[in-house]
Amino acid sequence: MFYRQIEDLAALFSAARDPVVLTAIGVSIAATTCSTLIAFTFGVPLAYLLARKNFPGKSLVEGVIDIPMMIPHVVAGIALYGVLMRSGVIGAPFDMLGVTLVDAFSGIVLAMLFMSLPYLVDTAREGFRSVDERLENVSRSLGASPWQTFRRVSFPLAFSSIYNGCILAWARGISE
């Protein structure tokens, strides 16, 4: 039994030095980081909008955002492949521009973004909901613009939730 564990450990260290494995790990880390940055860029404003505004179709938007969390991984993978392939809904326009999404870094980033965005948006939205709107109103009454209020009041107070959402999004992306 002990000898078997040593063999397995040796195989693990051997695989860890394999250039193909190292490349795969590097691509995974880079793609996950890119998808998390994109999720942050678009997800935080969306989370703020969902936390603060009421608009027609808001429930639909929230439901669509959460779809990737509800469907099995295999189903999501097959659906993403169908959408991103050259004849797919998203893949076809990109293919006309000469951009391939399947078996490409950009496709990996899009797939990770699709799967991880809900975690960031939902967590950040709850963070923004926990910020007392009266603080934002005071900021606005003291002459701050909506952007200044967001940057100096809302964002800092919701930062821990946004940070946690980024960690969850990164973890979900790397698990793919």
N, C-alpha and C positions, 0 to 999 in steps of 0.2 A: 504494500500500500504506500509506504513512504517513498519507495523508489519510483512509483508511478507519479507521485506528486512532483518529484524532482524533474522527471522527464517532461511533465506538463509545464513546469516553470521554465525549463530550458527552451521549450517550444515557444512559450510566450515571449521570452527575451529575444529569441531568434526572429520572430515575427515583428517585434518592435523595432528591429534594425533593418527590416526589409524596406527598400526605397518605395515600393508600391504602397505599402501600408502607411509609411510616413507621408507620402503624397496625399493619400486619401484622408488622413487625419488633418493635414494642413488645409485641404480643400473644404472639409467639413467645418473647421473652425472659422475659416475666412468667409464661407457662405453664410454661416449662422450669424457672424458678426455683421455682415452686410444686411441680412434680412432684419436683424434687430434694429440697426440704425434706420432702415427704411420704415419699419414699424413704429419706431419712436417719432420720426419726422411726420408721418401721416396719422398715427394712432393717437398721439397726445392731443392735437387739435380736435380730432373726432371725438375723443373721450370728453373733452371739455364741452363741446357742442351738445353731446348726448346728456351730460350732467346738468347743463344750465338752460337749454332751450327746449321748448315744446314745438313740434312741427308735425304736419301731416306725414304719416309713414314712419314716424320715429320707432314704433314697435317693430315694424318690418325691418328697418335698418339694424336694430339691435338683434333681431332674430337671424338675419343673414350673416352678421358678424360672428355669431356663435355657432353657425353650422359646422365648421371644422372640428369643434369640440364634441359634437354629438355623433358624428359618423365614424365608423370603424376605419382604422388606418389603411387597410387594404382597399376599401371602397374609395377613400380619399385619393390614394395613389393611382388607382385605375382612372378615376374621374379626372385627376390632374393630367395624367398622360393623354387622355382623350382631348382635353381642352388645349394642351400645350403643343401637341404634335403638329406637324406641318399642315395638315388639313383641318386642324381644330379651330375652334372659335377664336382663341387668342393666338395660336400658333400661325394660322394662315396669314393674317396681316403682317406679322413679323417676318414670315417667310418671304413675302413679297418685297420686304425691305432688305432681304439677304441675311436676316438674323435667325439662327436656329435656336430653339429653346430646349428641345429634347437632347439629352447627352451634352449639355452645355452648362457652364457656370451660372449663366443668367437664369436658366430654367431651374437649377437647384435653388437659387436664391428665391425665385418666385414661389416654388413649392414650399420652402421653409417659411416664407412670409405668410402664405395662405394658412399654414397650420399654426403659426405662432401669434399672429396679429390679435386674435380674440383674447389671449391671455393679457397682453399689454393693454388693450382698449378697456376690457372689463375692470382690470385692477386700477388703472388710472381714472376711469369714470367714477369708481367708488371713492377714490381719493379726492377728486374734485367735488363730489357730493358732500363729503365730510367738511369741506371748507365752508365756513359760515358766510353766507351771501352778504350779510351786513358789513363784513370787513371789506368786501369788494365795493359795496355801495359807499362806504366811508371814503375809500380811496378815490372813487369817481367824484364824490362831492368835494374833495380837496383839490380837484383839478387834474387828476391823472387821466390819461387817455385809456381806452379799453386795453390797448397793448401794454401800457405801463402797469395797469392793474393786474393783468395776467402775469406779466413778467416779475413783478415785485410783490404780489400778494398771493394770487391763486397758485401759480407754479411752485413757489417755495413751500407753501403749506401742504401741497399735495405731493411734494417731491418723494417722500418715502414710498408712497403707493406707486408712483411712476417708476421709481428705481426697482421696486419689487416686481412690477409688471415687465420691466426690461429683463430682469433675471429670469422670470418665468418664460418669457418669449425666447430668450437665448437657450434655456434648458430644453424647451419643447422643440426648438429648431435642431439642436444638436442630437436630440434623441431620434430624429428622423434618419 
